[in-house]
Amino acid sequence: MSRVLVVQNGLSGGPGRFGDWLTAQGLTLDVVHAYAGAPLPRRLDHAAVMVLGGGYLPDDDLRAPWLADTRALVGEALERDAPVFGICLGGQLLAQVAGGMVRGRHGEPEYGSTPLSLRPEAGADPLFRGLPGRVSAIEHHVDAVTALPPGASWLMESEGCPYQAFRVGDRAWGVQFHPEADADRVRSWDPERIRALGLDPAELSRRAEHDEPAAAAVWHQVARRFAAVVGG
């Protein structure tokens, strides 16, 4: 049975439904609560790595000292051609480790269900090929990838943030959005903080609930495909 190392970077940032979909395909997830002080392995002895989101930049080692070890593990996975899936912070960390650039508080923040567009390069991608040309996903970020790693495949974009999904090499993917999050996650956000951003919490929840059935079907398919890569 293939085991996946999952690095959790915040209390509320678990693998969610994406993790459920992976385990349903026969993978075993070893979730390390790194934000709470749980140690990461010194060497990668798992079949794959998944790095989740969190409120940090990928090299914010003062506030999140475990990120240095996380970067080392992702770098080892790239050297070994072990599958990687990075979500939000995790996607940014993959981009940085592979030679791309990330900037804090860059561009327009994205919150809630956000339309994404599939790019032509996705047509040959093991995870994103054949997906709908337009699909939505939950977003919750103010930081962004500003330059992809050399040779990376650019797979998805949004109106406010170009680098929504990309692939490094043959088996490492980063996404800016949250395929593991559903409308319940949006409803759990602090409404005062959302209003302070000039957004309407009720409208964000309504839109997320409306978009969820179609979005869930797409990201479930991506999860099944990633599980196939890991177990392949």
C-alpha positions in Angstrom: 0.0 0.0 0.0 1.5 3.4 -1.0 2.0 5.9 1.8 1.8 9.7 1.3 3.5 12.1 3.6 1.1 15.0 4.2 2.6 18.2 5.8 -0.1 20.2 7.5 0.8 23.9 8.1 -2.2 25.1 10.2 -4.8 23.9 12.6 -7.7 24.3 10.1 -5.7 23.3 7.0 -6.1 19.5 6.9 -6.3 17.4 3.8 -10.2 17.5 3.8 -12.1 15.8 1.0 -9.0 15.6 -1.2 -7.5 13.3 1.5 -10.7 11.3 1.6 -10.6 10.8 -2.1 -7.0 9.6 -2.0 -7.6 7.1 0.8 -10.6 5.8 -1.1 -8.2 4.9 -3.9 -6.1 2.9 -1.5 -3.4 5.3 -0.4 -2.4 5.7 3.2 -1.9 9.3 4.4 0.6 10.0 7.1 -0.4 13.5 8.2 2.3 15.4 10.1 0.9 18.3 12.2 4.1 20.3 11.6 2.5 23.6 12.8 2.0 21.9 16.3 5.6 20.8 16.5 5.3 17.3 15.2 8.7 16.4 13.6 9.1 15.7 9.9 11.2 12.8 8.7 14.8 13.6 7.9 14.6 11.6 4.7 11.7 10.8 2.4 10.6 7.2 2.9 7.1 7.7 1.4 5.9 7.1 -2.1 4.7 10.8 -2.4 4.5 14.1 -0.7 1.5 16.5 -0.3 2.1 19.9 1.3 -1.0 21.8 2.4 -1.9 25.5 2.8 -1.0 27.9 5.5 -0.6 31.6 6.3 3.1 31.8 5.5 5.5 32.4 2.6 7.5 29.3 1.6 10.7 30.5 3.3 9.0 32.1 6.4 11.4 30.1 8.6 11.2 32.4 11.6 7.5 32.0 12.1 7.3 28.5 10.7 10.7 26.8 11.3 9.5 23.4 9.9 9.3 24.9 6.4 13.0 24.4 5.9 12.6 20.7 6.4 9.6 20.7 4.2 11.6 22.3 1.4 14.3 19.7 1.8 11.8 16.9 1.5 10.1 18.4 -1.6 13.6 18.9 -3.1 14.4 15.2 -2.4 11.1 14.2 -4.0 12.0 16.2 -7.1 15.4 14.5 -7.3 13.8 11.1 -6.9 10.9 11.8 -9.3 8.5 11.0 -6.4 5.0 12.5 -6.9 4.3 15.8 -5.2 1.1 17.7 -4.8 1.3 21.2 -3.3 -1.8 23.2 -2.3 -1.7 27.0 -1.9 1.4 27.5 0.4 2.4 24.0 -0.7 2.2 25.0 -4.4 4.2 28.1 -3.7 6.8 26.1 -1.9 7.1 23.7 -4.8 7.6 26.6 -7.2 10.3 28.1 -5.0 12.2 24.9 -4.5 12.2 24.2 -8.2 13.5 27.7 -9.1 10.4 29.8 -9.4 9.6 33.0 -7.6 6.9 33.8 -4.9 5.9 37.3 -3.6 3.9 38.1 -0.5 0.8 40.3 -0.9 1.1 40.3 -4.6 -1.8 41.2 -6.9 -5.4 41.0 -6.0 -6.4 38.7 -3.1 -8.7 35.9 -4.0 -11.3 34.6 -1.6 -14.1 32.1 -2.1 -15.2 30.2 -5.1 -13.2 31.5 -8.1 -13.5 30.8 -11.8 -10.4 29.1 -13.3 -9.5 28.6 -16.9 -7.7 25.5 -18.3 -4.7 26.3 -20.5 -3.7 24.5 -23.7 -0.7 22.8 -22.0 -3.1 21.0 -19.7 -4.2 18.8 -22.7 -1.2 16.5 -22.2 -1.1 16.6 -18.4 -1.8 13.4 -16.5 -4.0 15.2 -13.9 -5.6 18.1 -15.8 -6.2 16.7 -19.3 -9.8 16.8 -20.4 -11.1 18.9 -17.6 -13.7 21.5 -18.3 -12.3 24.6 -19.9 -13.8 26.6 -17.0 -14.2 25.3 -13.5 -14.2 26.9 -10.0 -12.3 26.2 -6.8 -12.0 27.8 -3.4 -9.3 30.4 -3.0 -7.9 32.0 0.1 -4.6 33.8 -0.6 -2.8 37.1 -0.8 0.6 35.7 -1.7 1.3 34.3 -5.2 3.7 32.6 -7.5 5.2 35.4 -9.7 7.4 33.2 -11.9 7.2 29.6 -12.7 10.2 27.3 -12.4 12.3 26.8 -15.5 10.6 24.3 -17.8 7.4 24.1 -15.8 4.1 23.4 -17.5 1.5 26.1 -16.9 -1.9 24.4 -16.6 -4.5 26.8 -15.2 -5.0 30.5 -14.6 -7.6 32.9 -13.2 -8.4 36.5 -13.9 -6.7 37.8 -10.8 -3.8 35.3 -10.5 -2.1 33.7 -13.5 -0.3 30.8 -12.0 -3.2 28.7 -10.6 -1.8 25.3 -11.5 1.5 24.0 -12.9 3.6 20.9 -13.2 7.3 20.5 -12.5 8.9 17.6 -14.4 6.6 14.7 -14.9 5.1 14.1 -11.5 5.0 17.2 -9.3 2.1 19.6 -9.2 1.3 22.8 -7.5 -2.0 24.6 -7.3 -2.8 28.0 -5.8 -6.4 27.0 -5.0 -7.9 24.6 -2.5 -9.3 21.4 -4.1 -9.7 20.0 -0.6 -12.1 22.8 0.6 -15.8 22.9 0.1 -18.6 25.4 0.9 -18.5 24.5 4.6 -14.9 25.8 4.7 -16.0 29.1 3.4 -18.8 29.3 5.9 -16.3 28.8 8.7 -14.3 31.9 7.9 -14.4 34.9 10.3 -17.2 37.1 8.8 -15.7 40.3 10.3 -12.4 39.6 8.6 -14.2 39.0 5.3 -16.1 42.2 5.6 -12.9 44.1 6.3 -11.7 42.9 2.9 -14.8 44.6 1.3 -16.5 41.2 0.7 -19.9 39.9 1.7 -19.6 36.6 3.7 -23.1 35.6 2.8 -22.5 36.1 -0.9 -19.2 34.1 -0.7 -21.0 31.2 1.0 -23.9 31.3 -1.5 -21.5 31.2 -4.5 -19.4 28.4 -3.0 -22.5 26.3 -2.4 -23.8 26.9 -5.9 -20.5 26.0 -7.5 -19.7 23.0 -5.3 -21.3 20.1 -7.2 -19.5 20.8 -10.4 -16.2 21.7 -8.7 -16.3 18.6 -6.5 -16.7 16.3 -9.5 -13.6 17.9 -11.2 -11.3 17.8 -8.1 -12.4 14.3 -7.3 -11.2 13.2 -10.7 -7.9 15.0 -10.2 -7.5 13.2 -6.9 -8.1 9.8 -8.4 -5.6 10.6 -11.1 -3.0 11.7 -8.6 -3.6 8.5 -6.6 -3.0 6.5 -9.9 0.3 8.3 -10.4 1.4 7.5 -6.8 0.3 3.9 -7.1 1.5 3.5 -10.6 
